[in-house]
């Protein structure tokens, strides 16, 4: 699930990225090269015109020597969900395709179990 940030939240995130990039004496060109994206894309993210994907946020954080949380803190109530998505991605990073499929299938079963349990509890009320 991709989070939906408000325009104001996108501008806050972009401003934090820009501020940190400038503090690191780095140009948009340098940051875009490290992050493997266009300079225009970095500029659009910094201006808050677009949101950065999770993988790009991680690359930006690494390039600027900060964690992703520095840019997202206090920006959204979706912060915890974003951090969890990143942590899950990092956990699965070194896994084989078979292990990733097993993790996915297990997660699906857990979600179905939770839904069934909630229905059962609703009926008992």
C-alpha positions, 0 to 999 in steps of 0.5 A, a space after each residue: 500500500 502506497 501512502 497518500 501524503 497531503 500537499 503540505 506533508 510532501 512539501 515538509 518532506 521535500 524541504 527536509 531533504 533539500 535542507 540536509 542535501 545543502 548541509 552536506 554540500 551536495 548538489 541535486 545532480 550529485 544526489 540524483 546520481 547516487 540515487 540512480 534517478 534524474 535531477 528533475 525527479 530529485 527537484 520535484 521531490 524537494 519541491 513537494 511536487 511528487 512523493 518519493 518511493 520507499 526505495 528512493 527514500 532509503 537511497 536518499 537517507 543513505 546518501 545524506 547520512 540520515 535515516 528515512 525517519 528524519 524525513 518522515 517524522 511528524 509528517 504523517 500518521 502513516 509514518 509507522 506503516 512506512 517504517 514497517 514496510 521498509 523493515 519488512 523489505 530489508 528483512 526480505 532483501 537477502 531471502 531467496 525467491 522461495 522464502 519470499 513466497 513462503 513469507 507472502 503466503 504466511 502473511 496472507 494466511 495471517 490476514 485471513 485468520 485475523 478477519 475470520 477471528 474478527 467476524 467470529 467476535 462480532 457475532 458473539 457480541 
